[in-house]
Amino acid sequence: MTARSPSRTSKLLFALLSRLHLYTGLFIGPFILIAALSGIAYLLSPPLEEWLYHDTLYGVTQGEPQPLAEQIAAAQRHLGAPTLPSAVRPAPTLGDTTRLMFSEPGLGPSEHRALFVDPISLEVTGDTTVYGTSGILPLRTAIDHFHRQLLMGETGRLYSELAASWLWLAALGGITLWIRQRRALKALSGAHTTRQRHATLGVVLSLGLLFFSATGLTWSQWAGGNIAELRHAWGWGTPSASTTLIDSDSQVADEHAEHHGHMAMVATSITLEDFDRAMSAARKAGISAARIQLTPPGGPQQAWRIAEIDRQWPTQVDQVALHPRSMAVTDQTDFASFPLAAKLTRWGIDLHMGVLFGIANQIVLALIAAGLVTLMVWGYVMAWRRLRTASGQRFPTVTEPWIMLPLTAQSSVLFVAIVLGVALPILGVSLAIFVVIDALRWYVKKRYTVRNLKPHPSNTSR
C-alpha cells in the first residue's frame, strides 16, 4: 500500500473545510442572521431612544443646578419614602437630568428603578427601569435582551453563544477557501457570480466578523467564563478601586459584597449631604469626567466608589474609593496605568456596543452587520441552487474526506477539535452532534451504495 501524497492530503483537508463551511452556513446561519439583524436594531436605537425619552433625559437649560442632596430629596418626595439611591449619575451638562438609581425587589439582574430629576427645577421628569452598567432605557433594553437571549433568559443566551462560537470559524474558513480558489473565482460568470460575490464580500468583512465573534464571546455564558479565567490567570483583569475597609480589629470586610447582591443595601449612616461631599472629594482626587457615577457604601466596612463612566474616545473610566466619614481616598485606579490587555478589553466591548466613537462607530458596525446579512442571503441562494441541481452530490458528508485522511492528519484535526470544544463548549457540543448525524448519513449512504453494487440474483448466469 502506498502512502498518501501531501497533495492528496491537502485536497482532502480542503474538501473537509469546504463541506464544514457549507454546513456551518446552513445550520448556524439562522442564529447568526438573527444576531446580525437584532444587532443592527440595537446600533440604530440610540437616536430613537433620544427622541422617545427626550422629556425624561432633558430638562431646564437656564438656572443654577441644586446640590445633589436637594435632588435626592425631590426623588424621595416622589417615592414617598426616605429611601437612599444605590447609585447616582449627576447631570453631565446643563440641560441634562440627574439619574438616581434605586434597587428594589422584583427587578431583574442588573436592573434598577431610575428617577430622573431636573437639577435646576427639581422636577422628576421620569420614573422607569434602566439596565446594565450603561443604564440603557426600556426600548434599548428590550432590543438588547432579544439580541443576546431572544427574550428567553439564561437559556436564550445559548443562541448568541452558538452564533459567536461559529462565526469566527466560518470567517477563517471562508478566507482559506478564497485563498485557494481565488483564481477560479475570477473566471466565474452567470449564476456562479453569486459565489464570487459571497467570497469577496466575506474577505472584505473578515476582520469585522472576527471582531464581532471575539467580543461577543466575552459576554457568553460558557466561553465567556473560560475567557474570564484565562484573563485572571494571565493578569489581564480590569482593575477596580476596592471599596473594602479594615475595621478596628483588622478584619477585612467582604470584598465581593456587591457581587453577592449587597449592592442593594445602602449604609444607614449615609446622609443626603454625603453625596455632595463625595462628589467634591472625588473631583479633588482627579475624577474629571463629566459623566460619573457615585455608589454609596453598601455596609459599615465599605467605602464610596466614584467612577468615571464616559466610554467614548478618549476613554474616561478612572475610579476612586473614599472613606465614608473622612472622604479620604482609600484606593484609586487610573485607566492610563491599566495593562494593555485590560485597555483592549474595555475598548473592544465599547466598540462592540457602538459607544467608543459615537455615531461613526454605530454606522460602521451596522454596515458590517448588514454585510453579514447579505453574506447569509447569498449563502442560502447558493444552497438552494445546489438543492435543485440534478447531478452530483448535493450535500456531501464531511465524514467521507475525513475517513480518507492519513492517521496523522486525522489526529491533528481531532486534537484541534477537542481543544476548541473545551475552550468553546457550545461549539464543542454542537460540533459533536453534527459529527454524529453526519457519520450516520455517511454510513447509510455507504450501505445503500454497497447494496446497489451487488449483482442481483436474477442477473447472474447459471
C-alpha positions in Angstrom: 0.0 0.0 0.0 1.4 3.4 -1.0 1.4 6.3 1.3 -1.0 9.2 0.6 0.8 12.1 -1.0 0.9 15.5 0.6 -1.1 17.0 -2.3 -3.8 14.4 -1.8 -4.0 15.1 1.9 -4.2 18.8 1.2 -7.1 18.2 -1.2 -8.9 16.1 1.4 -8.4 18.7 4.1 -9.7 21.3 1.6 -12.8 19.2 1.0 -13.3 18.8 4.7 -13.1 22.5 5.3 -15.3 23.3 2.3 -18.1 21.0 3.5 -17.9 22.2 7.1 -18.1 25.8 5.8 -21.3 24.8 3.9 -23.0 23.2 6.9 -22.0 26.0 9.2 -23.9 28.4 7.0 -26.9 26.1 6.6 -27.4 25.2 10.3 -25.7 28.0 12.3 -26.6 30.7 9.7 -30.1 31.3 11.1 -28.7 32.1 14.5 -26.0 34.4 13.0 -28.7 36.1 10.9 -30.9 36.8 14.0 -27.9 38.2 15.9 -26.9 40.4 12.9 -30.4 41.8 12.4 -31.0 42.5 16.1 -27.5 43.9 16.4 -28.4 46.4 13.6 -31.5 47.4 15.5 -29.5 47.9 18.7 -26.9 50.1 17.0 -29.6 52.3 15.4 -31.7 52.6 18.5 -29.9 55.4 20.4 -31.4 58.2 18.2 -34.8 56.7 18.6 -34.3 56.4 22.3 -33.2 60.0 22.5 -36.5 61.0 20.7 -38.8 58.7 22.7 -37.4 59.7 26.1 -36.5 63.3 25.4 -38.6 64.7 28.1 -37.1 62.3 30.6 -33.5 62.9 29.7 -33.5 66.6 29.3 -34.7 69.5 31.5 -34.3 73.2 32.1 -31.3 74.8 30.4 -31.2 78.1 32.4 -30.5 78.5 36.1 -28.2 77.2 38.8 -28.1 73.4 39.5 -29.2 72.5 43.0 -27.0 70.3 45.3 -27.3 66.5 44.9 -28.9 66.5 48.4 -31.8 68.6 47.2 -32.2 66.5 44.1 -32.3 63.2 46.1 -34.8 64.8 48.5 -37.0 65.6 45.5 -36.8 62.0 44.4 -37.7 60.8 48.0 -40.8 63.1 47.9 -41.8 61.4 44.7 -41.3 58.0 46.2 -43.0 58.9 49.4 -40.2 57.3 51.4 -36.7 58.3 52.7 -35.0 55.7 50.5 -31.4 56.4 49.6 -30.3 55.6 46.0 -27.9 52.8 45.4 -26.2 54.9 42.7 -26.3 58.5 41.4 -25.3 59.8 38.0 -25.2 63.6 38.2 -26.3 65.6 35.2 -23.2 65.7 32.9 -24.1 69.1 31.3 -26.5 71.9 31.6 -29.9 70.8 30.4 -29.4 67.1 31.3 -31.2 65.4 34.1 -29.7 63.6 37.1 -30.2 59.9 37.3 -31.0 58.4 40.7 -31.0 54.6 40.7 -32.8 52.6 43.3 -32.6 48.8 44.0 -36.0 47.3 44.6 -37.4 43.8 45.0 -38.8 42.2 41.8 -36.2 43.8 39.5 -34.1 41.5 37.3 -30.3 41.2 37.4 -28.5 44.5 36.6 -31.8 46.4 36.7 -32.6 49.5 38.7 -35.5 51.8 39.1 -34.3 55.1 37.9 -35.8 58.5 38.8 -34.7 61.4 36.5 -34.5 64.7 38.3 -34.0 68.1 36.7 -31.1 69.6 38.7 -32.4 73.1 38.3 -36.2 72.9 38.8 -36.0 69.7 40.9 -38.9 68.3 38.9 -39.0 64.5 38.5 -39.0 64.1 34.7 -39.1 60.3 34.5 -39.6 57.1 36.5 -38.5 54.0 34.7 -36.4 50.8 34.8 -32.8 51.0 33.4 -30.5 48.1 32.7 -26.8 47.3 32.8 -23.7 49.4 33.6 -24.6 51.7 30.6 -28.1 52.3 32.1 -30.0 51.8 28.9 -33.7 52.6 28.9 -36.6 50.2 28.2 -36.6 50.4 24.4 -32.9 49.5 24.1 -33.2 47.1 26.9 -35.8 45.0 25.0 -33.6 45.1 21.9 -30.5 44.1 23.9 -32.3 41.2 25.5 -33.6 40.0 22.2 -30.1 40.3 20.7 -28.4 38.4 23.5 -31.1 35.9 24.6 -34.2 36.1 22.3 -36.1 37.3 25.4 -35.7 33.8 26.8 -33.5 34.5 29.8 -30.4 32.4 30.5 -31.5 29.6 28.2 -31.8 32.0 25.3 -28.1 33.1 25.8 -27.1 29.7 24.2 -28.3 31.0 20.8 -26.0 34.0 20.8 -23.1 32.0 22.1 -23.7 29.4 19.4 -23.6 32.2 16.8 -20.5 33.8 18.2 -18.7 30.5 18.6 -19.1 29.5 15.0 -18.8 33.0 13.3 -15.0 33.2 13.6 -14.6 29.7 12.3 -16.8 30.4 9.3 -14.9 33.6 8.6 -11.5 32.0 8.8 -12.7 29.0 6.8 -14.1 31.4 4.1 -10.7 33.2 3.9 -8.9 29.9 3.5 -11.3 28.8 0.7 -11.0 32.2 -1.0 -7.1 32.0 -1.0 -7.2 28.5 -2.5 -9.9 29.3 -5.1 -9.3 33.0 -5.9 -8.1 32.3 -9.5 -11.1 30.1 -10.2 -13.5 32.6 -8.7 -12.3 35.3 -11.0 -13.3 33.2 -14.0 -16.9 32.6 -12.8 -19.8 34.1 -14.7 -23.5 33.9 -14.9 -25.3 32.3 -11.9 -21.9 31.5 -10.4 -21.2 35.2 -9.8 -23.1 34.9 -6.5 -20.4 32.6 -5.3 -17.8 35.1 -6.3 -19.5 38.0 -4.6 -20.1 35.9 -1.5 -16.4 35.0 -1.3 -15.2 38.6 -2.0 -17.5 40.2 0.5 -16.6 37.6 3.1 -12.9 38.5 2.8 -13.7 42.3 3.0 -15.8 41.8 6.1 -13.5 39.2 7.7 -11.9 41.5 10.3 -15.2 42.9 11.4 -16.7 39.3 11.7 -13.8 38.2 13.8 -14.2 41.2 16.0 -17.9 40.5 16.4 -17.2 36.9 17.4 -14.3 37.6 19.8 -16.1 40.4 21.7 -19.4 38.6 21.6 -17.8 35.6 23.3 -16.7 37.7 26.2 -20.4 38.1 27.2 -21.3 34.5 26.7 -22.1 32.1 29.5 -19.7 29.2 29.0 -16.9 30.5 26.7 -17.1 33.8 28.5 -16.4 32.1 31.8 -13.3 30.4 30.3 -12.1 33.7 28.9 -12.5 35.4 32.3 -10.5 32.6 33.9 -7.8 32.9 31.3 -7.6 36.7 31.7 -7.4 36.3 35.5 -4.6 33.7 35.2 -2.6 35.9 32.9 -3.2 39.0 34.9 -5.3 40.7 32.3 -8.2 41.6 34.6 -9.6 45.1 34.6 -8.5 46.9 37.7 -11.2 48.4 40.0 -11.0 50.5 43.1 -11.5 48.4 46.1 -14.2 49.5 48.5 -13.1 47.2 51.3 -12.2 48.8 54.6 -10.4 47.3 57.5 -12.2 47.6 60.8 -10.7 48.3 64.2 -9.9 44.6 64.8 -8.0 44.5 61.5 -10.7 42.2 60.0 -11.2 42.7 56.3 -14.8 43.2 55.1 -16.2 41.1 52.3 -14.5 42.4 49.2 -17.1 40.8 46.9 -20.2 42.0 48.8 -21.5 43.8 45.7 -21.3 40.5 43.7 -23.4 38.8 46.4 -26.3 41.1 45.9 -25.4 43.5 48.8 -25.3 46.5 46.4 -29.0 46.8 47.1 -28.3 47.9 50.6 -27.0 51.3 51.4 -25.4 52.0 54.7 -28.0 53.7 57.0 -25.4 56.1 58.3 -25.2 57.9 54.9 -26.8 61.3 54.7 -28.0 63.2 51.7 -25.2 65.8 52.2 -22.6 63.0 51.9 -23.4 62.6 48.2 -22.2 66.2 47.6 -19.2 65.7 49.9 -18.3 62.5 48.0 -18.5 64.2 44.6 -16.4 67.2 45.8 -13.8 64.8 47.2 -13.7 62.8 44.0 -13.2 65.9 41.9 -10.2 66.9 44.1 -8.8 63.4 43.7 -8.7 63.7 39.9 -12.1 62.4 38.8 -12.6 64.9 36.0 -15.0 63.3 33.5 -18.4 65.0 33.1 -20.1 61.6 33.3 -19.6 59.9 36.7 -21.4 57.5 39.0 -21.5 57.8 42.8 -22.1 54.5 44.6 -22.5 54.9 48.4 -21.2 52.3 50.8 -23.1 49.0 50.9 -22.3 48.4 54.6 -20.4 49.7 57.6 -17.0 48.4 56.3 -17.5 49.6 52.7 -16.2 52.8 51.1 -17.7 55.1 48.5 -16.9 54.3 44.9 -16.9 57.2 42.4 -16.3 56.1 38.9 -16.0 57.8 35.5 -18.4 56.3 33.0 -17.5 58.1 29.8 -16.6 55.3 27.5 -16.2 57.4 24.3 -12.8 58.3 22.9 -10.8 59.3 24.8 -12.0 56.8 27.4 -12.5 58.1 30.9 -13.1 55.3 33.4 -10.9 56.2 36.4 -12.2 55.3 39.9 -11.6 56.4 43.5 -12.8 54.8 46.7 -13.5 57.2 49.6 -13.7 56.7 53.3 -17.4 57.2 54.3 -16.5 59.6 57.2 -13.4 61.5 56.2 -13.8 61.2 52.4 -10.1 60.4 52.2 -9.1 58.4 49.2 -8.6 54.7 50.2 -8.0 53.3 46.8 -7.7 54.6 43.2 -7.4 53.3 39.7 -6.2 55.2 36.7 -7.1 54.0 33.2 -3.8 55.3 31.8 -2.0 52.7 34.0 -4.2 49.8 33.1 -2.4 46.8 31.4 -2.7 46.8 27.7 -4.9 43.7 27.7 -7.4 45.4 30.1 -7.5 48.5 27.9 -8.1 46.4 24.8 -10.9 44.6 26.5 -12.5 47.9 27.6 -12.2 49.3 24.1 -13.4 46.1 22.4 -16.6 46.0 24.5 -17.3 49.6 24.0 -16.6 49.4 20.3 -19.0 46.4 20.0 -21.7 48.4 21.8 -21.2 51.3 19.4 -20.2 53.8 22.1 -16.5 54.3 21.6 -16.7 56.6 18.6 -20.3 57.6 18.8 -22.4 57.8 15.7 -19.5 56.9 13.4 -18.9 53.7 15.4 -22.6 52.8 15.2 -22.8 53.3 11.4 -19.6 51.3 10.7 -20.8 48.3 12.8 -24.3 48.5 11.3 -22.7 48.3 7.8 -20.7 45.3 8.8 -23.7 43.6 10.2 -25.7 44.4 7.1 -22.9 42.9 5.0 -23.1 39.8 7.2 -26.8 39.6 6.4 -26.0 39.8 2.7 -23.5 37.0 3.1 -26.1 34.8 4.7 -28.7 35.5 2.0 -26.2 34.8 -0.8 -25.2 31.6 1.0 -28.8 30.3 1.1 -29.3 31.2 -2.5 -26.3 29.0 -3.4 -27.6 26.3 -1.2 -31.0 26.4 -2.9 -29.3 26.2 -6.3 -27.3 23.2 -5.0 -30.5 21.6 -3.8 -32.2 22.0 -7.2 -29.3 20.6 -9.2 -29.9 17.1 -10.7 -26.3 16.0 -10.9 -23.5 15.2 -8.4 -23.7 15.2 -4.6 -25.9 17.9 -3.5 -24.9 17.9 0.2 -21.9 15.5 0.6 -20.9 14.3 4.0 -17.9 15.7 6.0 -17.1 12.1 7.2 -16.1 11.0 3.7 -12.9 13.1 3.3 -12.2 12.6 7.0 -12.1 8.8 6.6 -9.7 9.1 3.7 -7.2 11.2 5.6 -4.0 9.7 6.8 -3.8 8.9 10.5 -1.5 11.8 11.4 -3.9 14.3 9.7 -6.9 12.7 11.4 -5.1 13.0 14.8 -4.3 16.7 14.2 -7.8 17.6 13.2 -9.2 15.7 16.1 -6.8 17.4 18.5 -7.8 20.9 17.3 -11.5 20.0 17.5 -11.1 18.8 21.1 -9.2 21.9 22.2 -11.8 24.2 20.6 -14.6 22.1 22.1 -13.1 22.5 25.6 -12.4 26.3 25.2 -15.8 26.9 23.5 -18.2 24.4 25.0 -21.2 25.3 22.9 -19.2 24.9 19.7 -17.9 21.6 21.0 -21.4 20.2 21.8 -22.9 21.4 18.5 -19.9 20.0 16.6 -20.3 16.6 18.3 -24.0 16.5 17.4 -23.2 17.4 13.8 -20.4 14.8 13.6 -22.8 12.0 14.8 -25.5 12.9 12.4 -23.0 13.3 9.5 -21.4 9.9 10.3 -24.9 8.3 10.3 -25.6 9.9 6.9 -22.3 8.6 5.6 -22.9 5.1 6.9 -26.4 4.9 5.5 -25.2 6.1 2.1 -22.3 3.6 2.1 -24.7 0.7 2.9 -27.0 1.9 0.1 -24.1 2.1 -2.4 -22.7 -1.3 -1.5 -26.2 -2.9 -1.7 -26.8 -1.4 -5.2 -23.4 -2.6 -6.4 -24.1 -6.2 -5.5 -25.3 -8.3 -8.5 -29.0 -9.2 -8.4 -29.6 -13.0 -8.3 -31.7 -12.8 -11.4 -28.8 -11.3 -13.4 -26.2 -13.9 -12.6 -25.6 -16.7 -15.1 -26.2 -20.3 -14.2 
